[in-house]
Amino acid sequence: MEKIEIKIKRVVGCEDISLPTYMSELAAGMDLFAAVKEPVTVLPGDWAAVSAGFSIAIPPGYEAQIRPRSGLALRHGISLMNSPGTIDADYRGEVKVIVVNHGKEPFLINRGDRIAQMVIHRVYAGCFEVVEDLPETKRSDGGFGHTGV
């Protein structure tokens, strides 16, 4: 797997929180850990911004995507409000995760809990060319379920 260097800085008071960690040899995403001072309860239908305890400097040409953890989604209905979230290369603030509870029970987040995953992705800048017509395709403008159920 290709590697890139990412500078990371712990938030003051979060020295005990694990930095983003790959949990298996070929994992695409690194787990992020909750840096809450006190336990946070997210009620069904509610959401909360949860610190991950660090700031990062993503190199130009890359982004960090913040995604839900599949186990939390399956077992508790926990996801992320803006999924995937994007950390741009020029953002230097504290990384926070907007956890949303789509489940039926309150969900408790404790300090150090694994709450999301982060995937590093290459990005490309789009350059638009204004044209009178777009190339035709078989699909054309069919969308939103145009192929049926």
N, C-alpha and C positions, 0 to 999 in steps of 0.2 A: 504494500500500500504506500502510495506517495505521501510524504510528510511535509508539513510547513510549520515554521516556527511561529507561535502565537505568544505574545507577551501577556502575562496575567498578573494582577495585583489583588491581594486579599483586601477586603473591606476591614477596617479597624474593628476589632472585637470578634472577628470570625476566624481567628487562627486555628480553632478546633474543628472547623468545617472542612471536609475533604474538598480538594479541588476537583474539577471535572475529571471523571475516570472512565476509561474503557473497561467494561466488566468482563469481556471475553476477547480472545485474540483477534477475531475478525469482525468485531462489533463496528458498525458504522457510526453509532452515536455514543457519546460520553454521558454518563449519568450526572445529573446536577443534584445538589443536596440543599435542603432547606436550612437557611440561616436565620430562622425565627428566634426571637429572644424568649418568647413564651409560646406554649402550644397554641395553634390556631385551629379553630373549628370552622369548616366551610359547610354551611347548611345546604340541603338540596335546593337547587335553583340559584344558589348564590356563588360568588367568586371572591378571590382575594389575591392581591399582589404579594408574592413571597420572594424575598431576597435569596439569591444563590451564593452570596458572600464574596463576590469578586467582581472586578472590572477587567476587560480585555482590550487588546489592540489587535484587531483582525487586519492582516495585510491587505493592501489594495488588490482588487480583483477577486476577493473572497467575501463571504458572509458566513455568519453562524446562524443556523436554523434551530429554533427551540421547538421541540415536539413533545407530544404526550408520551408517557410510558404505557405500553400495551397492557401490562399486568394491572396497573391502576385503573385503566379504562375497563377492562373485562370484569374485574372483581368488585370495583366500587363506583363505576360510572364517572371517574375523574378524567378530565381532559384539560386542554388549555383554551382560553377564551379566543386567542388569535393564533390559530394553529395552521401552518407553522408560523411562529414569530420570527422576525429577522433582526439580527444584530448587524448593523452596517459597519463597514471598515472605518468610518470616521466617528463612531460612537465610543465614548470613553467613560460613560457613567456606570453605575452599579447595575449588574444584570439581575433582573427580576422576572419572575414567571407568574402569569395571570392564571391561577388554577381555578377551574370551574367544576362544580359538582352537579353532574347530570344524574346522579344516583338517587336512591330513595332514602338513604340514611345520612346523617351528619358524618363528615369525614374529618378526622383529626390529623393535623400536620405537626409533628414534633421536630425539634432541632436535630439536624443530621439526616432526616428522612430523605430518601431518593424521590424527587418530585417531577422530574422531566428529563429529557435527553437533548443533547446538543450535537448537531452534525455540521461539519465544516464543508462548505460548498463553494466551487468556483462560480463566479458570475460574469456576465458579459453585458456591456453597455449596448443598448439598442440604438440604431441610427435609422430614423424614419425617412422614407422617400415618398413624397406625395405623388399619387398617380390618379388618373381618371377612372381606371377600372382595375380590378384585381384578377389574377389568373383564375380560371374556372376550375372547379373540382366536382366530383360526383356528388359529394355531400352538399355543396353550395352553402346556403345559409340555414340549413337544418340544424336545430339545436334543441336543448331541453327535452330530451326524450324522443327525438325524432325517429329513432330506430325501434321504438316500441318498448314493452315491458321486459 
